[in-house]
């Protein structure tokens, strides 16, 4: 007589099964470990709070609303020394994000170019790229930052050297930009009535470029025909904005820097501290990225290149359509680490006087208020949030470009 599964007697749950039953043992160990960790962390926090309270310094963050009392030389939003420490921290955070974004952008472009040229069959080009990589990655980044700052201070002329008919220096880029030892002065855009429509057109152009590139990629997958995506995207980007700009009547003008007194007035002032930090971080990180790109390209079988050549693809198209898409699965994971390193290395900005989040919240604010623990905790949380955001975006991109198995 057969026995149905429903007729099999089920064992009742017993507490001993949490230890002896393999179905529950790993979960039990994880829960116990988590509880021990949380108890240890709670004891450390409680002990720190009690000791600080005994010293008359209870943990509190009200100091963020007190007047800061110090100026910040480079700022993206309005700020003066009568504003709060919290406002100063936001200004420093924006400065950190600015230099991190600019550094990652330039480092990525340079890293890809140098990594590809490192594999060039031209002996001289390959050796020059090797020298660049070895020189930059074997010297500490702090020295490169200070070296770049000293170059800007010593080589570029003083503002008063631009004065007079027999001036020793002249403005560059058709008389619009001044490179001085106090910083670089460039034209500043001024937004007048109607500029909003240009901005809307700009955003719509980006959306149209995104939709066009998706359509072009799908068309290429289906038919194998390659469109001039780059040039068409440039047309979509510039032509509508220029047409709207001319129809409305030039709603965006430029404010040019002019020498007045002992310094330039007007325009946009990029301080040497920002430029030196930006370039040093970008050039230093690009050396590591170049090796990552080279390793990714070399991980692709040479047979892929030969097959592409046999189909009639030119070397440039082969690199763009065959080699790099396959190499990305090797390139992107270590590339994330380089982005994080560049962002964290930006904390060395204090060496050249660039006021980032470390210089404001972790520097002057910490010293003025005496709130060491609170300032450092906030600083750690901010850097943690930035790093996790970068990792999330890059991991999302990695999941989009990775090879799909069939």
C-alpha positions in Angstrom: 0.0 0.0 0.0 1.5 3.4 -1.1 1.8 6.3 1.2 0.9 9.8 -0.1 3.2 12.7 0.8 0.4 14.3 2.9 0.3 11.2 5.0 4.0 11.5 6.0 4.2 12.7 9.6 5.9 16.1 9.9 8.4 16.8 12.7 7.5 19.5 15.1 9.9 22.4 15.5 12.2 22.3 18.6 14.7 24.9 19.8 17.5 22.3 19.5 17.0 22.4 15.8 18.4 25.9 15.7 21.8 24.4 16.5 21.7 20.8 15.2 19.6 21.2 12.1 21.6 22.3 9.0 18.5 24.1 7.7 18.6 26.6 10.6 22.2 26.5 11.9 23.7 29.1 9.5 20.8 31.5 10.1 21.3 31.1 13.9 25.0 31.8 13.7 24.4 35.0 11.6 21.8 36.3 14.0 24.0 35.7 17.1 27.0 37.3 15.3 24.8 40.4 14.4 23.6 40.7 18.0 27.1 40.5 19.4 28.3 43.2 16.9 25.3 45.5 17.8 25.9 45.1 21.5 29.6 45.9 21.1 28.8 48.9 19.0 26.2 50.1 21.5 28.7 49.7 24.3 31.3 51.8 22.5 28.8 54.5 21.6 27.4 54.6 25.1 30.9 54.7 26.6 31.9 57.6 24.3 28.8 59.6 25.0 29.2 59.1 28.8 32.9 60.2 28.7 32.1 63.3 26.6 29.3 64.2 28.9 31.6 63.9 31.9 34.0 66.3 30.1 31.2 68.8 29.5 31.1 68.1 25.8 27.8 66.2 25.1 27.3 65.2 21.5 25.1 67.8 19.7 25.0 69.4 16.3 23.6 72.8 17.1 26.9 74.3 16.2 26.0 73.9 12.5 23.6 76.9 12.9 26.1 79.2 14.6 27.8 81.9 12.5 30.9 80.6 10.8 33.0 83.8 10.9 35.3 82.8 8.1 35.4 83.4 4.3 35.7 80.8 1.5 37.6 81.9 -1.5 36.1 79.5 -4.1 32.3 79.1 -3.9 29.5 77.9 -6.2 26.6 79.4 -4.1 26.3 82.7 -2.3 28.2 82.7 1.1 29.6 85.2 3.5 31.3 84.9 6.9 28.0 85.7 8.8 26.4 82.6 7.5 26.3 79.4 9.5 28.8 76.6 9.8 26.2 74.4 8.0 26.2 76.7 5.0 30.0 76.7 5.0 29.9 72.9 5.0 27.5 72.9 2.0 29.8 75.2 0.1 32.8 72.9 0.9 30.8 69.9 -0.2 29.9 71.5 -3.5 33.6 72.4 -4.0 34.5 68.7 -3.4 31.9 67.5 -5.8 33.1 70.0 -8.4 36.7 68.9 -8.3 35.7 65.2 -8.2 33.5 65.5 -11.2 36.0 67.5 -13.3 38.8 65.2 -12.2 36.9 62.0 -13.0 35.8 63.4 -16.4 39.3 64.4 -17.6 40.9 61.3 -16.1 38.5 59.0 -17.9 39.2 60.6 -21.3 43.0 60.7 -20.8 43.0 57.2 -19.3 41.2 55.7 -22.3 43.4 57.5 -24.8 46.7 56.7 -23.1 45.7 53.1 -22.5 44.9 52.6 -26.2 48.1 54.4 -27.3 50.1 52.3 -24.8 49.3 49.3 -27.2 50.2 51.3 -30.3 52.5 49.6 -32.8 54.4 52.9 -33.1 57.4 52.3 -30.8 57.9 56.0 -29.9 54.2 56.6 -29.0 54.1 53.4 -26.9 57.3 54.3 -25.0 56.1 57.9 -24.4 52.9 56.6 -22.9 54.9 54.1 -20.7 57.0 57.0 -19.4 53.9 59.0 -18.6 52.4 56.2 -16.7 55.5 55.3 -14.7 56.3 58.9 -13.8 52.9 59.9 -12.6 51.8 56.8 -10.7 55.2 56.4 -8.8 55.2 59.9 -7.3 52.8 60.7 -4.4 49.7 62.7 -5.5 50.4 65.3 -2.8 53.7 66.2 -4.5 51.9 66.5 -7.9 49.3 68.9 -6.3 52.0 71.1 -4.8 54.1 71.0 -8.0 51.2 72.1 -10.1 50.4 74.9 -7.7 54.0 76.1 -7.8 54.0 76.1 -11.6 50.9 78.3 -11.8 52.3 80.7 -9.2 55.8 81.0 -10.7 55.3 80.8 -14.4 52.1 82.8 -15.0 52.4 86.7 -15.0 51.1 89.0 -12.4 47.9 91.0 -13.2 49.7 94.3 -13.4 51.9 92.9 -16.2 48.9 93.1 -18.5 48.7 96.9 -18.1 49.9 99.5 -20.6 50.8 99.6 -24.2 54.1 97.9 -23.5 52.6 95.2 -21.3 54.7 92.1 -20.7 51.7 89.8 -20.9 48.5 89.7 -23.0 45.2 88.0 -22.7 44.7 84.6 -24.5 42.0 83.1 -26.7 41.3 86.2 -28.7 41.5 88.5 -25.8 38.9 86.7 -23.6 41.0 84.8 -21.0 43.8 85.9 -18.7 46.2 83.4 -17.2 47.7 85.0 -14.1 49.5 83.9 -10.9 46.3 84.7 -9.0 44.2 82.4 -11.1 42.5 82.2 -14.5 39.9 84.7 -15.6 37.4 83.5 -18.2 34.2 84.9 -19.6 31.2 84.4 -17.4 27.8 83.6 -18.9 25.0 86.1 -18.0 21.5 84.8 -18.3 18.9 87.4 -19.4 15.2 87.2 -20.2 14.5 84.2 -22.4 17.4 82.1 -21.2 15.0 79.6 -19.7 13.8 78.7 -23.2 17.4 78.0 -24.3 17.8 75.8 -21.2 14.6 73.9 -22.0 15.8 73.4 -25.6 19.1 72.2 -24.3 17.5 69.5 -22.1 15.2 68.4 -24.9 18.2 68.1 -27.2 19.8 65.8 -24.7 16.7 63.7 -24.5 16.5 63.5 -28.3 20.2 62.5 -28.5 19.5 59.7 -26.0 16.5 58.5 -27.9 18.4 58.7 -31.2 21.4 56.7 -29.9 19.1 54.0 -28.6 17.3 53.8 -32.0 20.6 53.8 -33.9 21.9 51.0 -31.7 18.8 48.9 -32.2 19.0 49.5 -35.9 22.6 48.5 -36.0 21.8 45.3 -34.1 19.0 44.4 -36.5 20.6 45.4 -39.9 24.3 45.8 -39.2 24.3 49.3 -40.8 26.3 51.9 -38.9 25.1 55.5 -38.8 27.3 58.5 -38.1 26.0 58.8 -34.6 28.6 61.2 -33.3 28.0 63.9 -36.0 24.2 63.5 -36.0 24.3 63.9 -32.2 26.3 67.0 -32.5 23.8 68.4 -34.9 20.9 67.6 -32.6 22.8 69.2 -29.7 23.8 72.5 -31.3 21.3 73.3 -34.1 18.1 73.6 -32.1 19.7 75.6 -29.3 21.4 78.0 -31.8 18.1 78.5 -33.6 16.2 79.2 -30.4 19.0 81.5 -29.2 18.9 83.6 -32.4 15.1 83.7 -32.5 14.8 85.0 -28.9 17.5 87.5 -29.4 20.7 86.3 -27.7 19.3 85.9 -24.1 22.7 84.6 -22.9 25.6 87.0 -23.0 29.2 86.9 -21.8 30.8 89.1 -19.1 34.5 89.4 -20.0 37.2 90.0 -17.5 38.8 93.5 -17.5 41.9 94.7 -15.8 40.9 97.4 -13.2 43.4 98.6 -10.7 45.6 95.8 -9.4 43.5 92.9 -10.5 40.9 91.7 -13.1 37.3 92.5 -12.6 34.3 90.7 -14.1 34.3 87.3 -15.7 34.7 84.0 -13.8 37.7 83.6 -11.6 39.1 80.1 -11.4 41.7 80.1 -8.6 45.0 78.3 -9.0 44.2 76.1 -6.1 41.2 74.6 -8.0 43.0 74.2 -11.3 46.1 72.7 -9.8 44.1 70.2 -7.7 41.9 69.3 -10.7 44.8 68.7 -13.1 47.0 66.9 -10.6 44.2 64.5 -9.6 43.2 64.0 -13.2 46.7 63.3 -14.5 47.6 61.1 -11.6 44.5 59.0 -11.8 44.7 58.8 -15.6 48.0 56.9 -15.3 46.2 54.1 -13.3 43.1 54.2 -15.6 45.4 53.7 -18.6 46.8 50.5 -17.2 43.2 49.3 -16.4 42.2 50.1 -20.0 45.3 48.3 -21.4 44.6 45.2 -19.3 40.9 45.2 -20.4 41.9 45.4 -24.1 44.5 42.7 -23.7 41.9 40.4 -22.1 40.0 40.2 -25.4 41.2 37.4 -27.6 43.3 38.6 -30.6 41.0 36.4 -32.7 38.3 39.0 -32.3 40.4 41.6 -33.9 41.4 39.3 -36.8 37.7 38.4 -37.3 36.7 42.1 -37.4 39.5 42.8 -40.0 38.3 39.9 -42.1 34.8 41.4 -42.2 36.3 44.7 -43.5 36.2 46.8 -40.3 38.8 49.5 -40.0 41.0 49.5 -36.9 39.1 52.4 -35.3 35.7 50.7 -35.8 37.2 47.5 -34.6 38.3 49.1 -31.3 34.9 50.9 -30.9 32.5 48.1 -31.8 34.4 44.9 -31.0 37.2 45.3 -28.6 36.1 48.0 -26.1 32.5 46.6 -25.5 34.1 43.3 -24.5 36.8 44.9 -22.5 34.4 46.9 -20.4 33.5 43.9 -18.3 37.2 43.9 -17.1 37.7 47.7 -17.1 34.6 48.9 -15.1 35.1 47.2 -11.7 38.6 48.5 -11.1 37.6 51.8 -12.7 35.1 52.3 -9.9 37.9 52.1 -7.3 39.8 54.8 -9.2 36.8 57.1 -9.2 36.5 56.5 -5.4 40.3 57.1 -4.9 40.2 60.4 -6.8 37.2 61.6 -4.8 38.9 60.8 -1.5 42.2 62.1 -2.6 40.5 65.5 -3.2 40.7 65.9 0.6 44.4 66.9 0.0 43.0 70.2 -1.3 43.9 71.9 2.0 47.6 71.6 0.9 47.0 74.3 -1.7 44.3 76.3 0.1 41.3 75.0 -1.8 38.3 74.9 0.6 36.6 71.6 0.2 34.5 69.8 2.7 37.6 68.7 4.6 38.9 72.2 4.8 35.6 73.7 6.0 33.8 71.1 8.2 36.9 69.1 9.0 39.2 72.1 9.3 38.1 75.6 10.3 34.7 74.6 11.7 36.2 71.8 13.8 38.9 74.1 15.2 36.5 77.0 16.0 33.8 75.0 17.6 35.8 72.3 19.3 33.3 69.7 18.1 35.8 67.1 16.9 33.6 64.0 17.1 30.6 65.5 15.5 32.6 67.1 12.7 34.6 63.9 11.9 31.4 61.8 12.0 29.6 64.1 9.6 32.7 64.2 7.4 32.9 60.4 7.3 29.2 60.1 6.5 29.5 62.6 3.7 32.4 60.8 2.1 30.6 57.5 2.6 27.5 58.8 0.9 29.5 60.2 -2.1 31.4 56.9 -2.4 28.3 54.7 -2.3 26.6 57.0 -4.8 29.5 56.6 -7.3 29.6 52.9 -6.7 25.8 52.5 -7.3 25.9 54.5 -10.6 28.9 52.6 -11.9 27.5 49.2 -10.9 24.3 50.1 -12.6 26.2 51.1 -15.8 28.2 47.9 -15.5 25.1 45.8 -15.4 23.9 47.6 -18.6 27.1 47.0 -20.7 28.1 43.6 -19.5 27.9 40.7 -22.0 24.6 38.9 -22.1 25.0 35.1 -22.3 22.6 33.3 -24.5 
